[in-house]
Amino acid sequence: GKTSLVYNLCDEIINKVYKPKFKVCSIIWLTGKMNYFTADGEISEIRDVPLSFEEVLCQLTDILMINTTSKKDDEILHEIINKLEIYPALFVFDNMETIKDNRIDSFFLNLPNNCKCIFTTRVNMNSSHLRIDITGFNSQEFEQYIINALEEYRPTSKDAIYANIKPYLSDFLELTYGSPIIMNFLIKKICSGYPIRDTLEALRNMNVNSGSILSSIMEFCFNETFDKLTNLQKQILFVMSISESDFEAFEVADLSYIVNASEDNVLINNLLNNLKLFMF
């Protein structure tokens, strides 16, 4: 359903049902799909070989109406970027995991800032992070991201926490590669009271080989927190995580009955309030 979900979003933008905050002059849909399922369940082949950079250039020059006569790929790419700076586009790249051409990755990493991208992929979070976010923010963007995150997580004490983080900004930038995903987890950890120096030391000792950095970060940020929960809190989290998404939210009395009929509603309500610090 990944493709259908994004297709529906694009359809709403085109029909002005949904109005994004950024300017969109065009929606450019590129797909790496090799095949698709038909209505009767059969697999239909779309292409014999993976999507190439040359094919991407060909599609973009056609969409953006760029004359390619007697021009080299570098010249064509330069014209594409220049035109996108004037006419920002929303790119959708469907089935990114099928792409083997590193030049396509490089193209998306160097798009103008006014262009936006949506990627659909079957690969796990680690691989997506390595392919898309490894370049990260520059120092100014990184600092602003931290300020914005603190405003969201700890608005009343954001200034004091930021003052403690500021001397170590360059260290965090280097150790996280400027990744907003990684820094977001670390800010949550710091906001929960974990010492900043200990956070940096843990980062330095993490195994960053073979794309394991994100897994290591999540283990560092959440395992200890989860271990500190009581058995009853863990049961409540489990019940809430397996509930059907189209069901209405559980009432406190429902949770009390499911986890242990002998627990009173006041206790369950207090546990839920404490869990707010643990849950996103």
VOVEX-775663 format. One line per 5 residues: number of its first residue (from 0); their letters; for each residue x, y, z of N, C-alpha, C. Coordinates in Angstrom, 2 decimals, always signed. Example, Ala and Ser with C-alpha at 12.3 -4.5 7.8 and 13.67 -1.06 7.14 Angstrom:
2
0	AS	+13.19/-5.69/+7.80/+12.30/-4.50/+7.80/+13.20/-3.30/+7.80; +12.85/-2.25/+7.08/+13.67/-1.06/+7.14/+12.90/+0.03/+7.87;
***
This chain:
280
0	GKTSL	+0.79/-1.22/+0.00/+0.00/+0.00/+0.00/+0.82/+1.27/+0.00; +2.16/+1.14/-0.03/+3.01/+2.34/+0.01/+2.72/+3.25/-1.19; +2.69/+2.63/-2.37/+2.47/+3.41/-3.60/+1.09/+4.07/-3.58; +0.08/+3.31/-3.17/-1.29/+3.84/-3.13/-1.41/+5.01/-2.17; -0.72/+4.91/-1.04/-0.78/+5.98/-0.04/-0.22/+7.29/-0.61;
5	VYNLC	+0.95/+7.20/-1.25/+1.58/+8.40/-1.80/+0.79/+8.92/-3.01; +0.27/+7.99/-3.81/-0.54/+8.39/-4.97/-1.76/+9.19/-4.51; -2.38/+8.75/-3.43/-3.55/+9.46/-2.91/-3.18/+10.85/-2.42; -2.00/+10.97/-1.77/-1.54/+12.28/-1.32/-1.33/+13.22/-2.50; -0.67/+12.71/-3.55/-0.43/+13.54/-4.74/-1.74/+13.95/-5.40;
10	DEIIN	-2.69/+13.04/-5.41/-3.99/+13.33/-6.00/-4.69/+14.46/-5.23; -4.55/+14.45/-3.90/-5.16/+15.50/-3.08/-4.47/+16.85/-3.31; -3.15/+16.82/-3.55/-2.43/+18.07/-3.83/-2.88/+18.63/-5.18; -2.98/+17.75/-6.18/-3.39/+18.19/-7.52/-4.79/+18.78/-7.50; -5.69/+18.16/-6.75/-7.07/+18.61/-6.69/-7.32/+19.64/-5.58;
15	KVYKP	-6.22/+20.09/-4.95/-6.26/+21.14/-3.93/-7.11/+20.76/-2.72; -7.23/+19.46/-2.49/-7.86/+19.00/-1.25/-6.90/+19.19/-0.09; -5.62/+18.93/-0.38/-4.56/+19.17/+0.60/-3.60/+20.22/+0.04; -3.30/+21.23/+0.85/-2.41/+22.31/+0.42/-1.13/+22.26/+1.24; -0.03/+21.78/+0.65/+1.23/+21.72/+1.39/+1.75/+23.11/+1.71;
20	KFKVC	+2.61/+23.20/+2.73/+3.16/+24.49/+3.14/+4.23/+24.99/+2.17; +4.77/+24.08/+1.36/+5.80/+24.47/+0.40/+5.19/+24.61/-0.99; +5.84/+25.39/-1.84/+5.36/+25.63/-3.20/+5.65/+24.41/-4.07; +4.65/+24.00/-4.87/+4.80/+22.87/-5.79/+4.36/+23.30/-7.18; +5.32/+23.39/-8.10/+4.98/+23.70/-9.49/+4.68/+22.43/-10.27;
25	SIIWL	+5.24/+21.32/-9.82/+4.99/+20.05/-10.50/+5.26/+18.89/-9.56; +4.60/+17.77/-9.83/+4.87/+16.53/-9.11/+5.53/+15.58/-10.10; +6.74/+15.15/-9.79/+7.50/+14.28/-10.69/+7.60/+12.90/-10.05; +6.99/+11.93/-10.70/+6.92/+10.57/-10.17/+7.90/+9.69/-10.93; +8.88/+9.14/-10.21/+9.84/+8.20/-10.79/+9.69/+6.87/-10.05;
30	TGKMN	+9.77/+5.78/-10.77/+9.59/+4.48/-10.13/+10.71/+3.52/-10.48; +11.13/+2.79/-9.48/+12.12/+1.74/-9.69/+11.48/+0.37/-9.72; +10.15/+0.33/-9.77/+9.43/-0.95/-9.77/+9.88/-1.82/-10.94; +10.11/-3.10/-10.65/+10.45/-4.06/-11.69/+9.20/-4.82/-12.15; +8.22/-4.91/-11.26/+6.98/-5.62/-11.59/+5.86/-5.15/-10.68;
35	YFTAD	+4.66/-5.59/-10.94/+3.53/-5.24/-10.08/+2.52/-6.38/-10.11; +1.65/-6.41/-9.10/+0.61/-7.43/-9.03/-0.63/-6.94/-9.75; -1.18/-7.80/-10.60/-2.43/-7.47/-11.28/-3.60/-7.77/-10.36; -4.79/-7.38/-10.80/-5.99/-7.57/-9.98/-6.26/-9.04/-9.67; -5.87/-9.94/-10.59/-6.12/-11.37/-10.37/-4.94/-12.06/-9.68;
40	GEISE	-3.99/-11.28/-9.17/-2.91/-11.86/-8.39/-1.66/-12.23/-9.16; -1.65/-12.06/-10.47/-0.47/-12.40/-11.25/+0.56/-11.27/-11.21; +1.82/-11.64/-11.42/+2.90/-10.65/-11.45/+3.16/-10.22/-12.89; +3.07/-8.92/-13.13/+3.31/-8.40/-14.47/+4.64/-7.63/-14.47; +5.51/-7.95/-15.43/+6.81/-7.31/-15.51/+6.69/-5.89/-16.09;
45	IRDVP	+7.39/-4.94/-15.48/+7.41/-3.56/-15.96/+8.67/-3.29/-16.78; +9.79/-3.80/-16.30/+11.07/-3.58/-16.98/+11.97/-4.78/-16.77; +12.97/-4.91/-17.62/+13.90/-6.03/-17.53/+15.14/-5.69/-16.71; +15.51/-4.41/-16.68/+16.71/-3.98/-15.96/+16.34/-2.84/-15.02; +17.11/-2.66/-13.94/+16.82/-1.57/-12.99/+16.86/-0.20/-13.64;
50	LSFEE	+16.16/+0.74/-13.03/+16.15/+2.12/-13.51/+17.56/+2.69/-13.51; +17.94/+3.33/-14.60/+19.29/+3.89/-14.73/+19.25/+5.41/-14.62; +20.40/+6.00/-14.37/+20.51/+7.45/-14.29/+20.15/+8.10/-15.63; +20.57/+7.45/-16.73/+20.26/+7.98/-18.05/+18.75/+8.03/-18.29; +18.05/+7.03/-17.79/+16.59/+7.01/-17.95/+15.94/+8.12/-17.12;
55	VLCQL	+16.49/+8.34/-15.92/+15.98/+9.43/-15.07/+16.17/+10.77/-15.77; +17.36/+11.00/-16.34/+17.61/+12.24/-17.06/+16.65/+12.41/-18.23; +16.41/+11.33/-18.93/+15.51/+11.38/-20.09/+14.10/+11.78/-19.66; +13.62/+11.18/-18.56/+12.28/+11.52/-18.07/+12.20/+12.97/-17.61; +13.23/+13.43/-16.92/+13.22/+14.80/-16.40/+13.30/+15.84/-17.50;
60	TDILM	+14.11/+15.59/-18.50/+14.21/+16.55/-19.60/+12.90/+16.63/-20.36; +12.19/+15.51/-20.44/+10.89/+15.51/-21.10/+9.87/+16.29/-20.29; +9.85/+16.04/-18.98/+8.89/+16.72/-18.10/+9.17/+18.22/-18.03; +10.45/+18.58/-17.92/+10.83/+19.98/-17.74/+11.07/+20.71/-19.07; +10.85/+19.99/-20.17/+10.96/+20.56/-21.52/+12.33/+21.19/-21.76;
65	INTTS	+13.36/+20.36/-21.58/+14.75/+20.80/-21.78/+15.28/+20.20/-23.07; +15.85/+21.03/-23.91/+16.43/+20.57/-25.17/+17.78/+19.92/-24.90; +17.95/+18.66/-25.30/+19.18/+17.92/-25.02/+20.11/+17.78/-26.22; +19.78/+18.39/-27.32/+20.55/+18.23/-28.55/+22.01/+18.66/-28.35; +22.92/+17.73/-28.67/+24.38/+17.98/-28.62/+24.87/+18.38/-27.23;
70	KKDDE	+24.19/+17.93/-26.19/+24.60/+18.26/-24.83/+25.03/+17.00/-24.08; +26.05/+17.17/-23.24/+26.52/+16.06/-22.40/+25.64/+15.94/-21.16; +25.77/+14.79/-20.48/+24.95/+14.54/-19.30/+25.14/+15.61/-18.23; +26.39/+16.05/-18.03/+26.66/+17.07/-17.02/+25.95/+18.38/-17.33; +25.92/+18.74/-18.60/+25.24/+19.97/-19.01/+23.73/+19.84/-18.81;
75	ILHEI	+23.21/+18.68/-19.17/+21.77/+18.44/-19.01/+21.39/+18.48/-17.54; +22.20/+17.84/-16.70/+21.92/+17.83/-15.26/+21.95/+19.24/-14.70; +22.90/+20.04/-15.15/+23.00/+21.43/-14.69/+21.73/+22.22/-15.05; +21.21/+22.01/-16.25/+19.99/+22.69/-16.68/+18.78/+22.22/-15.86; +18.75/+20.94/-15.56/+17.65/+20.40/-14.74/+17.63/+21.07/-13.37;
80	INKLE	+18.79/+21.14/-12.72/+18.89/+21.75/-11.39/+18.50/+23.22/-11.45; +18.97/+23.93/-12.47/+18.64/+25.36/-12.60/+17.14/+25.57/-12.76; +16.52/+24.70/-13.54/+15.08/+24.86/-13.76/+14.28/+24.54/-12.49; +14.76/+23.54/-11.73/+14.08/+23.18/-10.48/+14.22/+24.26/-9.42; +15.29/+25.05/-9.48/+15.45/+26.16/-8.55/+14.41/+27.24/-8.80;
85	IYPAL	+13.97/+27.34/-10.04/+12.94/+28.33/-10.40/+11.54/+27.76/-10.24; +11.38/+26.49/-10.63/+10.08/+25.83/-10.57/+10.18/+24.60/-9.66; +10.01/+24.79/-8.35/+10.20/+23.69/-7.40/+9.22/+22.54/-7.63; +9.73/+21.34/-7.44/+8.92/+20.14/-7.68/+8.86/+19.27/-6.43; +7.79/+18.51/-6.35/+7.68/+17.43/-5.37/+8.05/+16.14/-6.10;
90	FVFDN	+9.15/+15.51/-5.69/+9.57/+14.26/-6.30/+9.01/+13.08/-5.50; +8.49/+12.11/-6.22/+8.13/+10.84/-5.60/+8.99/+9.77/-6.26; +9.74/+9.07/-5.43/+10.58/+7.98/-5.95/+10.05/+6.68/-5.36; +9.34/+5.94/-6.18/+8.67/+4.72/-5.73/+9.62/+3.52/-5.83; +9.64/+2.72/-4.78/+10.49/+1.51/-4.71/+11.98/+1.82/-4.85;
95	METIK	+12.46/+2.62/-3.95/+13.85/+3.05/-3.99/+14.84/+1.90/-3.81; +14.39/+0.83/-3.13/+15.33/-0.26/-2.84/+15.83/-0.99/-4.08; +15.15/-0.79/-5.22/+15.57/-1.46/-6.46/+16.69/-0.70/-7.17; +17.00/+0.51/-6.73/+17.97/+1.35/-7.43/+19.39/+0.93/-7.10; +20.17/+0.69/-8.13/+21.57/+0.28/-7.96/+22.54/+1.36/-8.44;
100	DNRID	+22.05/+2.35/-9.15/+22.90/+3.38/-9.74/+23.14/+4.50/-8.72; +24.37/+4.61/-8.23/+24.68/+5.61/-7.21/+24.50/+7.04/-7.69; +24.51/+7.24/-9.00/+24.32/+8.59/-9.54/+22.90/+9.09/-9.27; +21.96/+8.16/-9.16/+20.58/+8.55/-8.83/+20.51/+9.03/-7.38; +21.17/+8.30/-6.48/+21.25/+8.75/-5.08/+21.85/+10.14/-4.99;
105	SFFLN	+22.95/+10.34/-5.71/+23.64/+11.62/-5.68/+22.74/+12.75/-6.20; +21.95/+12.44/-7.22/+21.04/+13.45/-7.77/+20.06/+13.94/-6.72; +19.46/+13.02/-5.97/+18.47/+13.41/-4.97/+19.10/+14.11/-3.78; +20.32/+13.74/-3.44/+21.00/+14.40/-2.33/+21.39/+15.84/-2.66; +21.43/+16.17/-3.95/+21.87/+17.50/-4.37/+20.76/+18.32/-5.03;
110	LPNNC	+19.52/+17.95/-4.78/+18.41/+18.73/-5.31/+18.37/+20.10/-4.63; +17.82/+21.11/-5.29/+17.65/+22.43/-4.63/+16.80/+22.29/-3.38; +17.05/+23.15/-2.40/+16.34/+23.07/-1.12/+14.85/+23.30/-1.25; +14.41/+23.98/-2.31/+12.97/+24.24/-2.45/+12.22/+23.03/-3.01; +12.93/+22.00/-3.42/+12.28/+20.77/-3.89/+12.12/+19.81/-2.71;
115	KCIFT	+11.05/+19.03/-2.74/+10.79/+18.05/-1.69/+10.74/+16.65/-2.30; +11.05/+15.66/-1.46/+11.08/+14.27/-1.95/+10.28/+13.35/-1.03; +9.60/+12.41/-1.63/+8.96/+11.31/-0.90/+9.53/+10.02/-1.47; +10.07/+9.16/-0.62/+10.60/+7.88/-1.05/+9.74/+6.76/-0.49; +9.44/+5.78/-1.30/+8.84/+4.55/-0.79/+9.87/+3.44/-0.96;
120	TRVNM	+9.97/+2.60/+0.06/+10.98/+1.55/+0.02/+10.59/+0.41/+0.95; +11.02/-0.78/+0.60/+10.79/-1.94/+1.46/+11.94/-2.16/+2.43; +13.05/-1.43/+2.25/+14.22/-1.69/+3.09/+14.00/-1.13/+4.48; +14.82/-1.60/+5.44/+14.64/-1.17/+6.82/+15.15/+0.25/+7.03; +14.97/+0.73/+8.23/+15.28/+2.12/+8.54/+16.77/+2.40/+8.42;
125	NSSHL	+17.61/+1.41/+8.79/+19.06/+1.62/+8.72/+19.50/+1.94/+7.31; +19.05/+1.14/+6.35/+19.48/+1.34/+4.97/+18.99/+2.67/+4.43; +17.74/+3.02/+4.75/+17.20/+4.30/+4.29/+18.02/+5.45/+4.86; +18.39/+5.31/+6.13/+19.18/+6.37/+6.77/+20.52/+6.55/+6.05; +21.17/+5.45/+5.77/+22.48/+5.53/+5.14/+22.41/+6.12/+3.74;
130	RIDIT	+21.31/+5.84/+3.03/+21.21/+6.29/+1.65/+20.79/+7.75/+1.55; +19.92/+8.17/+2.45/+19.30/+9.48/+2.29/+19.84/+10.53/+3.27; +20.02/+10.16/+4.52/+20.30/+11.15/+5.54/+21.76/+11.26/+5.94; +22.64/+10.50/+5.31/+24.01/+10.45/+5.76/+24.71/+11.82/+5.65; +24.30/+12.64/+4.70/+24.92/+13.96/+4.58/+24.50/+14.88/+5.72;
135	GFNSQ	+23.31/+14.70/+6.24/+22.87/+15.43/+7.42/+22.78/+16.93/+7.24; +22.55/+17.62/+8.37/+22.48/+19.07/+8.39/+23.87/+19.67/+8.48; +24.00/+20.92/+8.00/+25.23/+21.65/+8.30/+25.11/+22.18/+9.73; +26.17/+22.83/+10.21/+26.21/+23.24/+11.62/+25.07/+24.19/+12.00; +24.75/+25.12/+11.10/+23.68/+26.08/+11.41/+22.32/+25.40/+11.44;
140	EFEQY	+22.06/+24.53/+10.46/+20.79/+23.80/+10.43/+20.68/+22.86/+11.62; +21.78/+22.23/+11.98/+21.82/+21.29/+13.09/+21.46/+21.99/+14.39; +22.05/+23.15/+14.61/+21.78/+23.92/+15.83/+20.32/+24.35/+15.89; +19.77/+24.80/+14.76/+18.38/+25.23/+14.73/+17.44/+24.06/+14.97; +17.81/+22.90/+14.45/+16.97/+21.71/+14.67/+16.89/+21.37/+16.15;
145	IINAL	+18.02/+21.45/+16.85/+18.04/+21.16/+18.28/+17.16/+22.14/+19.04; +17.24/+23.42/+18.68/+16.41/+24.44/+19.33/+14.93/+24.15/+19.12; +14.56/+23.79/+17.90/+13.17/+23.47/+17.60/+12.69/+22.24/+18.37; +13.56/+21.23/+18.46/+13.19/+20.00/+19.18/+12.99/+20.28/+20.66; +13.86/+21.07/+21.24/+13.72/+21.42/+22.66/+12.45/+22.22/+22.91;
150	EEYRP	+12.10/+23.07/+21.96/+10.86/+23.84/+22.07/+9.65/+22.91/+22.13; +9.74/+21.80/+21.41/+8.64/+20.84/+21.39/+8.64/+19.96/+22.63; +9.81/+19.44/+23.03/+9.88/+18.45/+24.10/+9.90/+19.06/+25.50; +10.62/+20.18/+25.66/+10.74/+20.80/+26.98/+10.63/+22.32/+26.86; +9.44/+22.83/+26.49/+9.30/+24.28/+26.25/+9.62/+25.14/+27.46;
155	TSKDA	+9.35/+24.64/+28.66/+9.56/+25.47/+29.85/+11.02/+25.51/+30.29; +11.79/+24.49/+29.92/+13.19/+24.45/+30.35/+14.16/+24.38/+29.18; +13.68/+24.76/+27.99/+14.49/+24.63/+26.77/+15.77/+25.46/+26.80; +15.69/+26.66/+27.37/+16.86/+27.53/+27.39/+17.98/+26.94/+28.24; +17.61/+26.39/+29.41/+18.62/+25.81/+30.30/+19.26/+24.57/+29.69;
160	IYANI	+18.44/+23.72/+29.06/+18.97/+22.51/+28.43/+19.85/+22.87/+27.26; +19.42/+23.85/+26.46/+20.22/+24.26/+25.30/+21.56/+24.83/+25.74; +21.57/+25.59/+26.81/+22.82/+26.17/+27.32/+23.81/+25.07/+27.69; +23.30/+23.94/+28.19/+24.16/+22.81/+28.54/+24.65/+22.05/+27.32; +23.81/+22.00/+26.26/+24.17/+21.28/+25.04/+25.13/+22.09/+24.17;
165	KPYLS	+24.98/+23.41/+24.17/+25.69/+24.27/+23.22/+27.21/+24.06/+23.17; +27.90/+23.89/+24.32/+29.35/+23.69/+24.25/+29.76/+22.41/+23.50; +28.81/+21.50/+23.32/+29.12/+20.20/+22.71/+28.50/+20.05/+21.32; +28.03/+21.16/+20.73/+27.37/+21.09/+19.43/+28.26/+20.46/+18.36; +29.51/+20.88/+18.31/+30.41/+20.35/+17.28/+30.64/+18.85/+17.46;
170	DFLEL	+30.69/+18.40/+18.71/+30.86/+16.97/+18.99/+29.65/+16.17/+18.51; +28.46/+16.67/+18.83/+27.24/+15.98/+18.38/+27.15/+15.97/+16.86; +27.51/+17.09/+16.24/+27.45/+17.18/+14.77/+28.36/+16.14/+14.13; +29.56/+16.00/+14.68/+30.52/+15.04/+14.12/+30.08/+13.60/+14.35; +29.62/+13.30/+15.56/+29.31/+11.92/+15.92/+27.99/+11.42/+15.33;
175	TYGSP	+27.08/+12.35/+15.02/+25.79/+11.94/+14.44/+25.73/+12.16/+12.94; +26.81/+12.68/+12.36/+26.85/+13.02/+10.92/+25.81/+14.08/+10.57; +25.35/+14.84/+11.55/+24.34/+15.86/+11.30/+22.97/+15.29/+11.05; +22.76/+14.03/+11.41/+21.48/+13.37/+11.11/+20.37/+13.85/+12.05; +19.26/+14.38/+11.52/+18.15/+14.80/+12.37/+17.47/+13.61/+13.05;
180	IIMNF	+17.46/+12.45/+12.39/+16.83/+11.26/+12.98/+17.56/+10.88/+14.26; +18.88/+10.76/+14.17/+19.67/+10.36/+15.34/+19.59/+11.41/+16.44; +19.72/+12.69/+16.08/+19.73/+13.74/+17.10/+18.39/+13.84/+17.79; +17.32/+13.55/+17.08/+15.99/+13.60/+17.69/+15.89/+12.60/+18.85; +16.40/+11.37/+18.62/+16.39/+10.37/+19.68/+17.24/+10.81/+20.86;
185	LIKKI	+18.41/+11.40/+20.57/+19.32/+11.81/+21.64/+18.75/+12.96/+22.46; +18.06/+13.87/+21.79/+17.44/+14.99/+22.52/+16.39/+14.48/+23.48; +15.61/+13.50/+23.02/+14.62/+12.91/+23.92/+15.30/+12.31/+25.14; +16.43/+11.64/+24.90/+17.18/+11.03/+26.00/+17.68/+12.08/+26.97; +18.25/+13.16/+26.44/+18.78/+14.23/+27.28/+17.65/+14.93/+28.04;
190	CSGYP	+16.52/+15.13/+27.38/+15.38/+15.79/+28.02/+14.81/+14.96/+29.18; +15.06/+13.66/+29.13/+14.57/+12.80/+30.22/+15.52/+12.82/+31.42; +16.65/+13.58/+31.31/+17.55/+13.74/+32.43/+18.89/+13.05/+32.28; +19.13/+12.41/+31.13/+20.39/+11.69/+30.95/+21.53/+12.70/+30.73; +22.67/+12.52/+31.41/+23.77/+13.49/+31.31/+24.30/+13.63/+29.88;
195	IRDTL	+24.61/+14.85/+29.50/+25.07/+15.13/+28.14/+26.42/+14.48/+27.88; +27.34/+14.58/+28.83/+28.67/+14.00/+28.63/+28.59/+12.48/+28.49; +27.72/+11.86/+29.27/+27.54/+10.40/+29.16/+26.95/+10.03/+27.81; +26.08/+10.88/+27.29/+25.49/+10.65/+25.97/+26.57/+10.68/+24.89; +27.45/+11.67/+24.98/+28.55/+11.77/+24.01/+29.50/+10.58/+24.12;
200	EALRN	+29.78/+10.17/+25.33/+30.68/+9.03/+25.52/+30.07/+7.75/+24.95; +28.78/+7.59/+25.13/+28.10/+6.42/+24.57/+28.16/+6.45/+23.05; +28.01/+7.64/+22.46/+28.10/+7.78/+21.00/+29.47/+7.38/+20.49; +30.50/+7.79/+21.20/+31.87/+7.48/+20.76/+32.16/+5.98/+20.80; +31.48/+5.29/+21.70/+31.74/+3.86/+21.88/+30.83/+2.97/+21.03;
205	MNVNS	+29.93/+3.57/+20.27/+29.00/+2.76/+19.48/+29.65/+2.18/+18.25; +29.14/+1.02/+17.85/+29.61/+0.38/+16.62/+28.89/+1.02/+15.45; +29.63/+1.74/+14.61/+29.00/+2.43/+13.48/+29.25/+1.71/+12.17; +29.78/+0.49/+12.22/+30.06/-0.26/+11.00/+28.82/-0.96/+10.48; +28.79/-1.20/+9.18/+27.73/-2.00/+8.53/+26.35/-1.44/+8.75;
210	GSILS	+26.25/-0.12/+8.85/+24.93/+0.50/+8.94/+24.22/+0.27/+10.25; +24.95/-0.03/+11.33/+24.32/-0.37/+12.60/+24.13/+0.84/+13.51; +24.54/+2.03/+13.09/+24.49/+3.20/+13.96/+23.09/+3.50/+14.45; +22.09/+3.42/+13.57/+20.73/+3.76/+13.99/+20.19/+2.75/+15.00; +20.47/+1.47/+14.79/+20.04/+0.44/+15.74/+20.70/+0.67/+17.10;
215	SIMEF	+21.99/+1.01/+17.08/+22.71/+1.26/+18.33/+22.13/+2.47/+19.06; +21.80/+3.50/+18.31/+21.21/+4.70/+18.91/+19.88/+4.37/+19.56; +19.02/+3.64/+18.87/+17.70/+3.31/+19.41/+17.82/+2.44/+20.64; +18.77/+1.48/+20.61/+18.98/+0.64/+21.79/+19.43/+1.48/+22.97; +20.36/+2.39/+22.72/+20.87/+3.26/+23.77/+19.77/+4.15/+24.34;
220	CFNET	+18.94/+4.69/+23.48/+17.93/+5.66/+23.90/+16.71/+5.03/+24.58; +16.36/+3.81/+24.20/+15.08/+3.28/+24.66/+15.16/+2.04/+25.55; +16.18/+1.22/+25.40/+16.20/-0.02/+26.18/+16.22/+0.24/+27.68; +17.09/+1.15/+28.10/+17.18/+1.43/+29.53/+15.87/+2.00/+30.05; +15.26/+2.88/+29.27/+13.98/+3.47/+29.67/+12.92/+2.40/+29.83;
225	FDKLT	+12.86/+1.48/+28.88/+11.86/+0.41/+28.92/+12.11/-0.50/+30.11; +13.38/-0.78/+30.40/+13.70/-1.68/+31.51/+13.25/-1.12/+32.85; +13.18/+0.22/+32.93/+12.79/+0.84/+34.19/+11.27/+0.83/+34.42; +10.52/+0.49/+33.38/+9.07/+0.44/+33.53/+8.66/-0.74/+34.42; +7.55/-0.57/+35.13/+7.02/-1.68/+35.91/+6.37/-2.69/+34.97;
230	NLQKQ	+6.14/-3.88/+35.47/+5.49/-4.91/+34.65/+4.12/-4.46/+34.18; +3.40/-3.73/+35.04/+2.07/-3.27/+34.67/+2.15/-2.23/+33.55; +3.14/-1.34/+33.62/+3.32/-0.36/+32.55/+3.66/-1.04/+31.22; +4.49/-2.07/+31.29/+4.83/-2.81/+30.08/+3.61/-3.50/+29.49; +2.76/-4.03/+30.36/+1.54/-4.68/+29.89/+0.62/-3.68/+29.18;
235	ILFVM	+0.52/-2.47/+29.76/-0.33/-1.45/+29.16/+0.20/-1.06/+27.79; +1.52/-0.86/+27.68/+2.12/-0.53/+26.39/+1.86/-1.62/+25.36; +1.97/-2.87/+25.80/+1.75/-3.99/+24.89/+0.31/-4.01/+24.39; -0.63/-3.83/+25.28/-2.04/-3.84/+24.90/-2.34/-2.72/+23.91; -1.79/-1.53/+24.17/-2.04/-0.39/+23.29/-1.37/-0.59/+21.93;
240	SISES	-0.23/-1.29/+21.89/+0.50/-1.47/+20.63/-0.18/-2.47/+19.70; -0.94/-3.42/+20.25/-1.56/-4.45/+19.41/-3.02/-4.15/+19.11; -3.54/-3.03/+19.61/-4.93/-2.70/+19.35/-5.11/-2.31/+17.89; -6.28/-2.59/+17.34/-6.57/-2.26/+15.95/-6.61/-0.75/+15.78; -5.99/-0.25/+14.70/-5.89/+1.19/+14.50/-7.25/+1.86/+14.27;
245	DFEAF	-8.23/+1.08/+13.77/-9.53/+1.70/+13.49/-10.48/+1.61/+14.68; -9.99/+1.06/+15.80/-10.79/+1.03/+17.00/-10.66/+2.37/+17.72; -11.66/+2.71/+18.50/-11.55/+3.89/+19.33/-10.53/+3.62/+20.44; -9.94/+4.66/+20.97/-8.93/+4.50/+22.01/-9.54/+3.83/+23.24; -8.72/+3.02/+23.93/-9.19/+2.35/+25.13/-9.52/+3.36/+26.21;
250	EVADL	-10.58/+3.11/+26.93/-10.86/+3.86/+28.14/-9.98/+3.29/+29.25; -9.79/+4.08/+30.32/-8.98/+3.60/+31.44/-9.57/+2.33/+32.02; -10.90/+2.26/+32.09/-11.55/+1.07/+32.63/-11.27/-0.16/+31.77; -11.19/+0.04/+30.44/-10.87/-1.07/+29.54/-9.48/-1.62/+29.81; -8.52/-0.71/+29.90/-7.15/-1.14/+30.17/-7.03/-1.83/+31.52;
255	SYIVN	-7.73/-1.30/+32.50/-7.71/-1.89/+33.83/-8.23/-3.32/+33.78; -9.29/-3.53/+33.03/-9.87/-4.88/+32.92/-8.95/-5.83/+32.16; -8.33/-5.34/+31.08/-7.50/-6.21/+30.24/-6.24/-6.66/+30.95; -5.53/-5.72/+31.58/-4.24/-6.08/+32.19/-4.40/-6.78/+33.52; -5.40/-6.39/+34.26/-5.63/-7.04/+35.55/-6.91/-6.47/+36.14;
260	ASEDN	-7.93/-7.28/+36.21/-9.24/-6.82/+36.66/-9.22/-6.29/+38.08; -8.18/-6.65/+38.85/-8.13/-6.22/+40.25/-7.53/-4.82/+40.41; -6.89/-4.31/+39.35/-6.28/-2.99/+39.45/-7.36/-1.91/+39.35; -7.26/-0.90/+40.21/-8.28/+0.15/+40.16/-7.94/+1.18/+39.10; -8.96/+1.92/+38.69/-8.82/+2.87/+37.58/-7.87/+4.03/+37.90;
265	VLINN	-7.81/+4.44/+39.16/-6.93/+5.54/+39.56/-5.48/+5.15/+39.33; -5.11/+3.90/+39.68/-3.75/+3.43/+39.49/-3.40/+3.40/+38.00; -4.31/+2.87/+37.18/-4.08/+2.79/+35.74/-3.91/+4.19/+35.15; -4.74/+5.13/+35.59/-4.67/+6.50/+35.08/-3.33/+7.14/+35.43; -2.83/+6.90/+36.64/-1.53/+7.44/+37.04/-0.40/+6.83/+36.21;
270	LLNNL	-0.51/+5.53/+35.94/+0.50/+4.86/+35.13/+0.52/+5.43/+33.72; -0.66/+5.71/+33.16/-0.74/+6.28/+31.82/-0.09/+7.65/+31.77; -0.30/+8.45/+32.80/+0.33/+9.78/+32.85/+1.85/+9.67/+32.89; +2.36/+8.69/+33.64/+3.81/+8.49/+33.71/+4.36/+8.01/+32.37; +3.58/+7.24/+31.63/+4.03/+6.70/+30.36/+4.17/+7.75/+29.27;
275	KLFMF	+3.55/+8.90/+29.47/+3.64/+9.97/+28.47/+5.09/+10.38/+28.23; +5.93/+10.25/+29.25/+7.34/+10.60/+29.11/+8.08/+9.57/+28.26; +7.53/+8.36/+28.21/+8.18/+7.29/+27.48/+7.73/+7.22/+26.03; +6.47/+7.56/+25.79/+5.89/+7.39/+24.48/+6.07/+8.65/+23.64; +6.18/+8.49/+22.30/+6.22/+9.64/+21.40/+4.85/+10.24/+21.31;
***
